[in-house]
Amino acid sequence: MTDTAILERTNDAAPAQRAPARKDDAAMLKAAANLTRDLNLPDARIYWADMLGSALLGYAALFAAMGLRSTPLALLAGLVAVLALFRAGSFIHELTHIKKGAVKGFRFAWNVLVGVPLLIPSFMYEGVHNQHHAKRYYGTADDPEYLPLALMHPWTLPVFLIAAALAPVGMLIRFALLAPLSLFSKRLRALVVGRYSGLQINPKFVRSRPEGEFARDWAWQECAASVWAIALVAMVATSVIPLRDFLIFLGISSGVMFLNQVRTLVAHLWENEGEPMSVTAQFLDSVNVPPPATLPVFWAPVGLRYHALHHLLPGLPYHALGEAHRRLCKELDTGSVYHASTHRHLSALVSRLAASTLTKRRISA
């Protein structure tokens, strides 16, 4: 399955007067391009050290949580596992942007060490996330990663988060049951590919069948994930893996997906009603949470704290975003729209989003 939830838009309010489309800020776009030309190459040493270190810490903490009998220590180990595996898993985002072969062997190693064990192989995101960055798709019904959450009912926000917490169970069903069965049914295969093969939040999005080299990547990743999912279920059923340890693994996986969904909740302002947007408008609908805020290191790792800047420069490697942000802040005056994308912290963003849904309900009452 995916972490998609069916969320309804508030549509009983009187239609608001549509604001004129925002034109692109040429000065900001030019500065962003000119000031970051030397930052575009990914540093393989940073990618490997960060990913491997995060994965090693995450799995060590996971096994510690399984082995510790002291509940407080086990909970602490579980928290470390969630944070570290979330960081390791966040490299799936980088895989969709760096050119294939730019960091040799990284895509394969990430899938073997993180993607397959956590049942989130990179094909679930590659091809999906890229469409989110397409200028003609962002914020429209064809964007797999966009919902106008700020314009929806208040109850959609908790549903949005709960769906993510249940995603690991859905992934087990998708890979252990649906994937093998779909080999014997073209109709089921079309459903699995179209509906259950993307880390998306738009319930209307349907994936196309993969082609060419990507189809081969999809095939081996899906096969590996299915073998692992079936083996995992079989080992639990035969008590090779104790039920307690399996539930801890599921709990930590749910924590990773839940934390990612919290991060997704505040990655954008979610205020677009489906119309195509200029690059500047997309930028302003996205969120930067730069220093001095410190907690984004944990809930928006691997450059995700600079999500608005990433939409401005999607090809920039994550480790260069901080320097790019500093250069732009220094170059652009305080009146530049660039600074409008900066927000203080997580709670302020959640409060803004929740208040927006409540306001829409008050208007419609």
LUMVO-165133 format. One record per residue (C-alpha): residue number from 1; residue in three letters; x negated, y negated, z. Coordinates in steps of 0.05 Angstrom, whole numbers. Layout:
// residues N
+------+------+--------+--------+--------+
| resi | resn |      u |      v |      w |
+------+------+--------+--------+--------+
|  NUM |  ALA |      X |      Y |      Z |
...
+------+------+--------+--------+--------+
//
This chain:
// residues 365
+------+------+--------+--------+--------+
| resi | resn |      u |      v |      w |
+------+------+--------+--------+--------+
|    1 |  MET |      0 |      0 |      0 |
|    2 |  THR |    -20 |    -73 |      2 |
|    3 |  ASP |    -15 |   -127 |     55 |
|    4 |  THR |     43 |   -158 |     17 |
|    5 |  ALA |    106 |   -179 |     54 |
|    6 |  ILE |    170 |   -201 |     21 |
|    7 |  LEU |    181 |   -272 |     46 |
|    8 |  GLU |    239 |   -316 |     26 |
|    9 |  ARG |    235 |   -390 |     11 |
|   10 |  THR |    280 |   -439 |     45 |
|   11 |  ASN |    327 |   -460 |    -11 |
|   12 |  ASP |    387 |   -488 |     25 |
|   13 |  ALA |    359 |   -558 |     33 |
|   14 |  ALA |    376 |   -615 |    -14 |
|   15 |  PRO |    324 |   -618 |    -69 |
|   16 |  ALA |    269 |   -667 |    -52 |
|   17 |  GLN |    245 |   -717 |   -103 |
|   18 |  ARG |    184 |   -686 |   -136 |
|   19 |  ALA |    120 |   -725 |   -126 |
|   20 |  PRO |     81 |   -744 |   -188 |
|   21 |  ALA |     25 |   -696 |   -206 |
|   22 |  ARG |    -43 |   -716 |   -178 |
|   23 |  LYS |    -96 |   -730 |   -230 |
|   24 |  ASP |   -166 |   -703 |   -224 |
|   25 |  ASP |   -216 |   -745 |   -185 |
|   26 |  ALA |   -270 |   -751 |   -238 |
|   27 |  ALA |   -322 |   -781 |   -190 |
|   28 |  MET |   -315 |   -724 |   -141 |
|   29 |  LEU |   -317 |   -670 |   -195 |
|   30 |  LYS |   -378 |   -701 |   -227 |
|   31 |  ALA |   -415 |   -708 |   -160 |
|   32 |  ALA |   -398 |   -636 |   -142 |
|   33 |  ALA |   -427 |   -611 |   -207 |
|   34 |  ASN |   -489 |   -654 |   -208 |
|   35 |  LEU |   -509 |   -647 |   -135 |
|   36 |  THR |   -506 |   -571 |   -133 |
|   37 |  ARG |   -540 |   -548 |   -197 |
|   38 |  ASP |   -599 |   -520 |   -159 |
|   39 |  LEU |   -555 |   -481 |   -111 |
|   40 |  ASN |   -522 |   -432 |   -159 |
|   41 |  LEU |   -567 |   -372 |   -153 |
|   42 |  PRO |   -550 |   -321 |    -98 |
|   43 |  ASP |   -607 |   -302 |    -52 |
|   44 |  ALA |   -609 |   -226 |    -51 |
|   45 |  ARG |   -647 |   -225 |     16 |
|   46 |  ILE |   -590 |   -263 |     51 |
|   47 |  TYR |   -536 |   -220 |     20 |
|   48 |  TRP |   -569 |   -154 |     39 |
|   49 |  ALA |   -590 |   -175 |    109 |
|   50 |  ASP |   -523 |   -205 |    126 |
|   51 |  MET |   -480 |   -148 |     99 |
|   52 |  LEU |   -523 |    -92 |    127 |
|   53 |  GLY |   -532 |   -125 |    195 |
|   54 |  SER |   -457 |   -138 |    201 |
|   55 |  ALA |   -438 |    -67 |    180 |
|   56 |  LEU |   -490 |    -36 |    227 |
|   57 |  LEU |   -466 |    -77 |    286 |
|   58 |  GLY |   -393 |    -64 |    268 |
|   59 |  TYR |   -400 |     12 |    265 |
|   60 |  ALA |   -443 |     14 |    327 |
|   61 |  ALA |   -390 |    -24 |    365 |
|   62 |  LEU |   -335 |     20 |    336 |
|   63 |  PHE |   -369 |     84 |    361 |
|   64 |  ALA |   -383 |     50 |    427 |
|   65 |  ALA |   -309 |     34 |    434 |
|   66 |  MET |   -294 |    108 |    421 |
|   67 |  GLY |   -345 |    133 |    471 |
|   68 |  LEU |   -337 |     85 |    529 |
|   69 |  ARG |   -290 |    106 |    584 |
|   70 |  SER |   -289 |     38 |    618 |
|   71 |  THR |   -229 |      2 |    589 |
|   72 |  PRO |   -258 |    -69 |    594 |
|   73 |  LEU |   -323 |    -47 |    561 |
|   74 |  ALA |   -286 |     -9 |    507 |
|   75 |  LEU |   -243 |    -70 |    493 |
|   76 |  LEU |   -305 |   -114 |    488 |
|   77 |  ALA |   -337 |    -64 |    440 |
|   78 |  GLY |   -273 |    -63 |    400 |
|   79 |  LEU |   -273 |   -139 |    395 |
|   80 |  VAL |   -346 |   -139 |    371 |
|   81 |  ALA |   -328 |    -85 |    320 |
|   82 |  VAL |   -270 |   -126 |    293 |
|   83 |  LEU |   -312 |   -189 |    285 |
|   84 |  ALA |   -372 |   -153 |    255 |
|   85 |  LEU |   -332 |   -110 |    207 |
|   86 |  PHE |   -290 |   -170 |    187 |
|   87 |  ARG |   -354 |   -205 |    168 |
|   88 |  ALA |   -380 |   -145 |    130 |
|   89 |  GLY |   -313 |   -136 |     96 |
|   90 |  SER |   -311 |   -210 |     75 |
|   91 |  PHE |   -365 |   -196 |     24 |
|   92 |  ILE |   -310 |   -168 |    -20 |
|   93 |  HIS |   -296 |   -241 |    -34 |
|   94 |  GLU |   -367 |   -253 |    -57 |
|   95 |  LEU |   -364 |   -192 |   -103 |
|   96 |  THR |   -309 |   -225 |   -143 |
|   97 |  HIS |   -352 |   -286 |   -158 |
|   98 |  ILE |   -424 |   -266 |   -165 |
|   99 |  LYS |   -444 |   -240 |   -233 |
|  100 |  LYS |   -450 |   -165 |   -238 |
|  101 |  GLY |   -523 |   -148 |   -228 |
|  102 |  ALA |   -541 |   -215 |   -197 |
|  103 |  VAL |   -555 |   -178 |   -132 |
|  104 |  LYS |   -574 |   -109 |   -158 |
|  105 |  GLY |   -540 |    -50 |   -124 |
|  106 |  PHE |   -500 |    -95 |    -77 |
|  107 |  ARG |   -431 |    -79 |   -104 |
|  108 |  PHE |   -443 |     -4 |   -101 |
|  109 |  ALA |   -474 |     -7 |    -32 |
|  110 |  TRP |   -418 |    -50 |     -4 |
|  111 |  ASN |   -366 |     -2 |    -30 |
|  112 |  VAL |   -402 |     59 |     -1 |
|  113 |  LEU |   -416 |     27 |     67 |
|  114 |  VAL |   -355 |    -17 |     77 |
|  115 |  GLY |   -302 |    -15 |     22 |
|  116 |  VAL |   -289 |     60 |     20 |
|  117 |  PRO |   -295 |     74 |     96 |
|  118 |  LEU |   -246 |     18 |    111 |
|  119 |  LEU |   -202 |     36 |     51 |
|  120 |  ILE |   -211 |    -32 |     18 |
|  121 |  PRO |   -253 |    -16 |    -44 |
|  122 |  SER |   -271 |    -76 |    -85 |
|  123 |  PHE |   -224 |    -60 |   -143 |
|  124 |  MET |   -168 |    -80 |    -96 |
|  125 |  TYR |   -193 |   -152 |    -99 |
|  126 |  GLU |   -232 |   -158 |   -164 |
|  127 |  GLY |   -187 |   -183 |   -218 |
|  128 |  VAL |   -135 |   -205 |   -167 |
|  129 |  HIS |   -174 |   -260 |   -133 |
|  130 |  ASN |   -202 |   -285 |   -199 |
|  131 |  GLN |   -131 |   -301 |   -222 |
|  132 |  HIS |   -121 |   -342 |   -159 |
|  133 |  HIS |   -177 |   -387 |   -183 |
|  134 |  ALA |   -150 |   -396 |   -254 |
|  135 |  LYS |   -129 |   -469 |   -261 |
|  136 |  ARG |    -64 |   -451 |   -298 |
|  137 |  TYR |    -44 |   -399 |   -246 |
|  138 |  TYR |    -62 |   -429 |   -178 |
|  139 |  GLY |      0 |   -441 |   -136 |
|  140 |  THR |     47 |   -414 |   -189 |
|  141 |  ALA |     89 |   -350 |   -190 |
|  142 |  ASP |     31 |   -317 |   -228 |
|  143 |  ASP |    -18 |   -329 |   -171 |
|  144 |  PRO |    -25 |   -263 |   -132 |
|  145 |  GLU |    -53 |   -300 |    -71 |
|  146 |  TYR |     -4 |   -357 |    -63 |
|  147 |  LEU |     62 |   -366 |    -28 |
|  148 |  PRO |     92 |   -434 |    -10 |
|  149 |  LEU |     91 |   -415 |     64 |
|  150 |  ALA |    100 |   -487 |     87 |
|  151 |  LEU |    167 |   -489 |     51 |
|  152 |  MET |    194 |   -423 |     77 |
|  153 |  HIS |    233 |   -400 |    137 |
|  154 |  PRO |    195 |   -401 |    204 |
|  155 |  TRP |    203 |   -326 |    213 |
|  156 |  THR |    161 |   -314 |    151 |
|  157 |  LEU |     97 |   -332 |    189 |
|  158 |  PRO |    100 |   -275 |    241 |
|  159 |  VAL |    123 |   -227 |    187 |
|  160 |  PHE |     63 |   -249 |    146 |
|  161 |  LEU |     16 |   -230 |    203 |
|  162 |  ILE |     51 |   -166 |    224 |
|  163 |  ALA |     48 |   -139 |    152 |
|  164 |  ALA |    -28 |   -146 |    154 |
|  165 |  ALA |    -34 |   -109 |    221 |
|  166 |  LEU |      3 |    -50 |    190 |
|  167 |  ALA |    -39 |    -51 |    126 |
|  168 |  PRO |    -89 |      4 |    148 |
|  169 |  VAL |    -31 |     54 |    154 |
|  170 |  GLY |     -7 |     32 |     86 |
|  171 |  MET |    -77 |     42 |     57 |
|  172 |  LEU |    -79 |    112 |     85 |
|  173 |  ILE |    -13 |    128 |     51 |
|  174 |  ARG |    -36 |     95 |    -14 |
|  175 |  PHE |   -101 |    133 |    -19 |
|  176 |  ALA |    -86 |    200 |     15 |
|  177 |  LEU |    -17 |    211 |    -14 |
|  178 |  LEU |      4 |    164 |    -70 |
|  179 |  ALA |    -61 |    164 |   -109 |
|  180 |  PRO |    -66 |    240 |   -116 |
|  181 |  LEU |      8 |    248 |   -131 |
|  182 |  SER |      5 |    193 |   -184 |
|  183 |  LEU |    -41 |    237 |   -225 |
|  184 |  PHE |     20 |    280 |   -240 |
|  185 |  SER |     70 |    225 |   -254 |
|  186 |  LYS |     61 |    168 |   -304 |
|  187 |  ARG |    118 |    130 |   -271 |
|  188 |  LEU |     87 |    135 |   -202 |
|  189 |  ARG |     19 |    118 |   -230 |
|  190 |  ALA |     47 |     54 |   -261 |
|  191 |  LEU |     77 |     37 |   -193 |
|  192 |  VAL |     13 |     50 |   -155 |
|  193 |  VAL |    -29 |     10 |   -204 |
|  194 |  GLY |     20 |    -47 |   -211 |
|  195 |  ARG |     45 |    -55 |   -140 |
|  196 |  TYR |     -3 |    -20 |    -92 |
|  197 |  SER |    -72 |    -36 |   -119 |
|  198 |  GLY |    -83 |   -108 |    -99 |
|  199 |  LEU |    -99 |   -146 |    -35 |
|  200 |  GLN |    -46 |   -198 |    -52 |
|  201 |  ILE |      8 |   -237 |    -15 |
|  202 |  ASN |     54 |   -252 |    -74 |
|  203 |  PRO |    106 |   -196 |    -76 |
|  204 |  LYS |    124 |   -211 |   -148 |
|  205 |  PHE |     54 |   -200 |   -175 |
|  206 |  VAL |     43 |   -137 |   -217 |
|  207 |  ARG |    -27 |   -115 |   -236 |
|  208 |  SER |    -44 |    -94 |   -307 |
|  209 |  ARG |    -78 |    -28 |   -320 |
|  210 |  PRO |   -154 |    -35 |   -316 |
|  211 |  GLU |   -195 |    -31 |   -380 |
|  212 |  GLY |   -267 |    -19 |   -402 |
|  213 |  GLU |   -322 |    -19 |   -350 |
|  214 |  PHE |   -275 |    -43 |   -296 |
|  215 |  ALA |   -232 |     18 |   -307 |
|  216 |  ARG |   -292 |     62 |   -293 |
|  217 |  ASP |   -309 |     24 |   -230 |
|  218 |  TRP |   -236 |     29 |   -208 |
|  219 |  ALA |   -236 |    105 |   -220 |
|  220 |  TRP |   -297 |    123 |   -178 |
|  221 |  GLN |   -277 |     75 |   -122 |
|  222 |  GLU |   -206 |    101 |   -119 |
|  223 |  CYS |   -230 |    173 |   -122 |
|  224 |  ALA |   -279 |    162 |    -65 |
|  225 |  ALA |   -228 |    126 |    -22 |
|  226 |  SER |   -177 |    181 |    -34 |
|  227 |  VAL |   -226 |    236 |    -16 |
|  228 |  TRP |   -245 |    198 |     48 |
|  229 |  ALA |   -172 |    185 |     66 |
|  230 |  ILE |   -152 |    258 |     56 |
|  231 |  ALA |   -213 |    282 |     95 |
|  232 |  LEU |   -198 |    234 |    151 |
|  233 |  VAL |   -126 |    258 |    158 |
|  234 |  ALA |   -148 |    331 |    153 |
|  235 |  MET |   -201 |    322 |    207 |
|  236 |  VAL |   -151 |    289 |    254 |
|  237 |  ALA |    -99 |    343 |    240 |
|  238 |  THR |   -150 |    398 |    256 |
|  239 |  SER |   -177 |    361 |    318 |
|  240 |  VAL |   -246 |    353 |    287 |
|  241 |  ILE |   -235 |    279 |    302 |
|  242 |  PRO |   -198 |    268 |    368 |
|  243 |  LEU |   -132 |    232 |    361 |
|  244 |  ARG |   -156 |    178 |    410 |
|  245 |  ASP |   -216 |    162 |    366 |
|  246 |  PHE |   -173 |    159 |    304 |
|  247 |  LEU |   -125 |    111 |    338 |
|  248 |  ILE |   -183 |     67 |    359 |
|  249 |  PHE |   -207 |     66 |    287 |
|  250 |  LEU |   -138 |     47 |    263 |
|  251 |  GLY |   -132 |     -6 |    317 |
|  252 |  ILE |   -199 |    -38 |    298 |
|  253 |  SER |   -181 |    -34 |    224 |
|  254 |  SER |   -115 |    -68 |    241 |
|  255 |  GLY |   -153 |   -121 |    279 |
|  256 |  VAL |   -197 |   -135 |    219 |
|  257 |  MET |   -137 |   -141 |    172 |
|  258 |  PHE |    -99 |   -184 |    222 |
|  259 |  LEU |   -158 |   -231 |    231 |
|  260 |  ASN |   -165 |   -237 |    156 |
|  261 |  GLN |    -91 |   -254 |    151 |
|  262 |  VAL |    -98 |   -308 |    203 |
|  263 |  ARG |   -155 |   -336 |    162 |
|  264 |  THR |   -112 |   -332 |     99 |
|  265 |  LEU |    -56 |   -368 |    136 |
|  266 |  VAL |    -99 |   -430 |    143 |
|  267 |  ALA |   -140 |   -424 |     79 |
|  268 |  HIS |    -90 |   -469 |     44 |
|  269 |  LEU |    -35 |   -518 |     62 |
|  270 |  TRP |     14 |   -476 |     21 |
|  271 |  GLU |     54 |   -537 |     -1 |
|  272 |  ASN |     59 |   -526 |    -76 |
|  273 |  GLU |    128 |   -507 |   -103 |
|  274 |  GLY |    104 |   -468 |   -164 |
|  275 |  GLU |     82 |   -523 |   -211 |
|  276 |  PRO |     13 |   -521 |   -244 |
|  277 |  MET |    -37 |   -565 |   -206 |
|  278 |  SER |    -99 |   -605 |   -225 |
|  279 |  VAL |   -166 |   -582 |   -197 |
|  280 |  THR |   -164 |   -640 |   -148 |
|  281 |  ALA |    -94 |   -621 |   -125 |
|  282 |  GLN |   -116 |   -549 |   -115 |
|  283 |  PHE |   -175 |   -574 |    -75 |
|  284 |  LEU |   -131 |   -617 |    -30 |
|  285 |  ASP |    -83 |   -558 |    -20 |
|  286 |  SER |   -144 |   -519 |      6 |
|  287 |  VAL |   -181 |   -525 |     72 |
|  288 |  ASN |   -251 |   -539 |     96 |
|  289 |  VAL |   -267 |   -530 |    170 |
|  290 |  PRO |   -340 |   -551 |    173 |
|  291 |  PRO |   -385 |   -563 |    234 |
|  292 |  PRO |   -382 |   -587 |    288 |
|  293 |  ALA |   -326 |   -535 |    295 |
|  294 |  THR |   -359 |   -470 |    319 |
|  295 |  LEU |   -305 |   -417 |    321 |
|  296 |  PRO |   -297 |   -414 |    245 |
|  297 |  VAL |   -363 |   -375 |    246 |
|  298 |  PHE |   -320 |   -317 |    272 |
|  299 |  TRP |   -252 |   -326 |    237 |
|  300 |  ALA |   -278 |   -355 |    171 |
|  301 |  PRO |   -345 |   -320 |    159 |
|  302 |  VAL |   -386 |   -314 |     96 |
|  303 |  GLY |   -373 |   -385 |     73 |
|  304 |  LEU |   -297 |   -382 |     81 |
|  305 |  ARG |   -298 |   -442 |    127 |
|  306 |  TYR |   -312 |   -482 |     63 |
|  307 |  HIS |   -253 |   -455 |     26 |
|  308 |  ALA |   -233 |   -521 |     -7 |
|  309 |  LEU |   -305 |   -532 |    -31 |
|  310 |  HIS |   -304 |   -460 |    -57 |
|  311 |  HIS |   -244 |   -477 |   -100 |
|  312 |  LEU |   -282 |   -536 |   -126 |
|  313 |  LEU |   -345 |   -495 |   -141 |
|  314 |  PRO |   -323 |   -421 |   -142 |
|  315 |  GLY |   -389 |   -397 |   -171 |
|  316 |  LEU |   -431 |   -424 |   -113 |
|  317 |  PRO |   -458 |   -368 |    -68 |
|  318 |  TYR |   -432 |   -370 |      4 |
|  319 |  HIS |   -499 |   -386 |     35 |
|  320 |  ALA |   -504 |   -451 |     -7 |
|  321 |  LEU |   -436 |   -480 |     12 |
|  322 |  GLY |   -460 |   -513 |     76 |
|  323 |  GLU |   -516 |   -550 |     39 |
|  324 |  ALA |   -468 |   -569 |    -17 |
|  325 |  HIS |   -419 |   -598 |     34 |
|  326 |  ARG |   -474 |   -639 |     67 |
|  327 |  ARG |   -496 |   -667 |      1 |
|  328 |  LEU |   -426 |   -687 |    -20 |
|  329 |  CYS |   -411 |   -719 |     48 |
|  330 |  LYS |   -474 |   -760 |     41 |
|  331 |  GLU |   -461 |   -780 |    -31 |
|  332 |  LEU |   -386 |   -795 |    -29 |
|  333 |  ASP |   -360 |   -855 |     10 |
|  334 |  THR |   -309 |   -848 |     65 |
|  335 |  GLY |   -252 |   -865 |     18 |
|  336 |  SER |   -265 |   -805 |    -27 |
|  337 |  VAL |   -211 |   -753 |    -30 |
|  338 |  TYR |   -265 |   -702 |    -15 |
|  339 |  HIS |   -260 |   -717 |     59 |
|  340 |  ALA |   -185 |   -705 |     59 |
|  341 |  SER |   -197 |   -630 |     54 |
|  342 |  THR |   -233 |   -629 |    122 |
|  343 |  HIS |   -192 |   -604 |    181 |
|  344 |  ARG |   -210 |   -598 |    253 |
|  345 |  HIS |   -196 |   -527 |    276 |
|  346 |  LEU |   -151 |   -466 |    271 |
|  347 |  SER |    -98 |   -486 |    321 |
|  348 |  ALA |    -87 |   -553 |    287 |
|  349 |  LEU |    -77 |   -519 |    220 |
|  350 |  VAL |    -29 |   -467 |    248 |
|  351 |  SER |     10 |   -521 |    284 |
|  352 |  ARG |     16 |   -561 |    220 |
|  353 |  LEU |     41 |   -501 |    181 |
|  354 |  ALA |     91 |   -481 |    235 |
|  355 |  ALA |    116 |   -553 |    241 |
|  356 |  SER |    126 |   -556 |    166 |
|  357 |  THR |    170 |   -494 |    165 |
|  358 |  LEU |    210 |   -522 |    224 |
|  359 |  THR |    218 |   -589 |    190 |
|  360 |  LYS |    245 |   -556 |    128 |
|  361 |  ARG |    296 |   -520 |    170 |
|  362 |  ARG |    317 |   -585 |    204 |
|  363 |  ILE |    326 |   -619 |    137 |
|  364 |  SER |    369 |   -561 |    112 |
|  365 |  ALA |    412 |   -558 |    174 |
+------+------+--------+--------+--------+
//
